[in-house]
Amino acid sequence: MRFNGNGYWYDGNHSCDEASSPGYNALTLSSGSEIGLRMWRQVVGSTDALISSLQADIANPPDPPRTNTARNASTTSAVDSTNIFAFSTQPTASMHNSENDDLEPVWPYDLVSDADSNLFALAKRTYSARSYKDSNDWSNDAIAAARLGLGSEVAARISANISK
């Protein structure tokens, strides 16, 4: 919206009439998105370098945090045969919601697939050890189960969600 009027929209719509005397909002020259883009360019500068940096970061995400099945210690990928994904880099941090954040590397972030058998097994252990099973009507358990190839779990989780 290009606007340099007197701020009145009624009585003939003088808002965009350049002949009108300026009003309280006569300096409104652009839409919010145009202002946001201009501010972004001033603060960040050229977006080309930023885009290149983000693409490099996307190609090399950090390893998802890991924990033991008791969820009381951080672990590393060196002991992945017994690990599960952690909710946080601080596995003993208090929980404040009922989502299975530890399954986010599976979905929606798509960091785990059957192409890496070690991560795939770790994700399946995480699914089996998830803290919240069928706890909400919006649970993502069926999606995680489908992504992990657990067909019978998909059906069971969908059934559990729609019967609430």
N, C-alpha and C positions, 0 to 999 in steps of 0.2 A: 504494500500500500504506500503510494507516494502521497504525502499529505503536507500541505503548507497553507492551511486555511485559518479561519478564525475560531474554529472549534465548535461551531454550531451546526447541527445536522438538520434542524427543523427550519421551517419558514423559508423554503426555497433552496435548502441545502447549500449554504454559502461556504461550507467547509473547504471545498476545493477551488473556490473562486479566488484567483490571485488578486482581484481588485478589492476584496474584503480586507478590512483592517485586521492585523494579527490579534489573536486571542491568547488565552493561557496555554494552549497546546499547539501554537503555530510552529513550533520547532520540531514537531514530530515529522521527521523526514523519511523514515523507512519503516519497514516491517521488522518485527522482532528477529526473524531469521536473518535478515540482512545485517542487522546490528550485531547479532551473535557471530556471524561470519567475519565481519570487520574486526571485532574484538579478538576473535581467535587468531586471525592473521597478524594482528599487532602483538599479541602476547606470545604466540608460538613462532611466528614468522612463516616462512615457506612451509607448506604442508608436505612437499615432496620428501624432505628428510624425515619428517615424522612418519609418513606412510612407510618408507623403507625400513625405519626402525621397528615399527609395529609388525610388519611382515616378517622381519627376522625373529622377533620375539615369539610370534605365533608359531613359527617353524620349530622353535626350541623351547617348549614349555617346561617349567620345572617339574620334577617328579612329584606326584601326589604324595602327601604325607602318609606314613605307615605307622601302624601300632601293632601290639600283640593282641591276641583275642580277649585278654582281660581288659584291654583299653586303658592300661595304666602306665605305659612307657612308649616313648618314641622309638622306632626301629628304623633300620636302613634296608635297602634292597638286597644287602648281602644275606639276609635271613628271610627272604621272601617265601620260602617253603612253608613258613608258619605265620607270616604276616597277614594282616587285613589292611584295607585303606582306613585312614583315620578321619574323623570329623574335622580335625584341626591339627596344626603343627604342635598344639598343646593338648594331647589326648586326655588329660585329666581336667581340662577346663569344664566348668559347669555347662550343662545343656539348657537351652532356653526355648527350644522349639521341638516339634515332633516330626522332623523331616530326616531322612536318611542321607545327610550331606556326604557321607563317606562313599556313596555310590555315584556322586557327580562325575568322577572320571569316566564312568561308563556312559552316563547320560545326564546332562545335556552336552558335556564337553567332548565326548567322542574320543577319548584318549586311549581307550582299551578296545581291542578287537581280538579275534581268534588268530590274527597274524602273529601275535606274541603270546605263546602258550604260557609263559610264566605270569605275565600280567593278567591273562584271561583266567587262570586258575586263582590268582589272588583276588580278582573281582568276584569270582564265584564264591570264594570263602567269605568275602565281605558281605555278599548278598545273604548267605546262610546265617551270618552272625549279625545282621542288621538289628539295630536296637528297636525300631518301630515297625511292627508287622501289622498291617491292616489297621493302623491307628487313626487314619483320617479318610474321609470320603474322597479326597483328592490325592491319595497316595500314588507315587510314581513306581511302586514296586512292580507292576505288570510291565511297564516299559523297560525297566532294568532287566527283568527276567527274560523278556523277548530279546533284548540285545545280547544276553548271555546264552541264548539258545535253550532256555529252560521252559519248553513248551507247556508241560503240565502246571508249572508255577504261573505262567501267564494266565491260563484258564482259571486257576484257583484264585489268583489275586483280582482278576476282573470280577469274578463271581462274588468275592468278599466285598469289593467296593460297591457293587450295585445293590447288594442286599442290605446295605446300611440305611 
